[in-house]
Amino acid sequence: MVKVFILLGGLIGLDGYAVSPGILFLAHKLEAFADVTTYNWTAQREVAWQITNLDHSDRVVLIGYSGGGFAITQIAEELNGKEPHKIDLLIAYDPSPTWSMASLGKNVAKAICYCNSRPLMLGLGGAQLRGQSVETVPISQQHLAVQFDASLHKRTIAEVEKLAGKGAPK
């Protein structure tokens, strides 16, 4: 089974559901292929705990937007401990802030970063993922608009669909 954990954007933690409607729309689309759960970006410990309690045959996907993009790197780092837990796919939508991104370890099989060259939003966005198996997809759009980008959603859905097996129901 594919388990998708989505961490929303936001500034104070509880505002994620208000400022991430595009990512919530993506979550709804992904439900056709996976078991999807959304969290505020501050739920890092809860998500890490959920992943450690999964069956080892489950496929794990972490998706984060803005501050959620930063948070998923922290989760991956925490899960790369003594008994590492594999992250099959990690996707960051214009992660933020740039100074706080953790480097990805060997437990992340594949990572995609939709990285904004001109976020135009008070310094939010524009961070890059670091580590092995990272593909950076350059984008140039307003930070709040990234979450609504249909082409990025299409790419994300295709990647999750691949993990689930083409056309396989959840």
Secondary structure, DSSP 8 states (H G I E B T S, - for coil): -EEEEEE---SSSTTHHHH-HHHHHHHHHHTTTSEEEEE-TT-HHHHHHHHHTS-TTSEEEEEEETHHHHHHHHHHHHHTSSS---BSEEEEES---GGG---B-TTBS-EEEEEES---STT-S-----BTTEEEEEE-S-HHHHTT-HHHHHHHHHHHHHHH-TT---
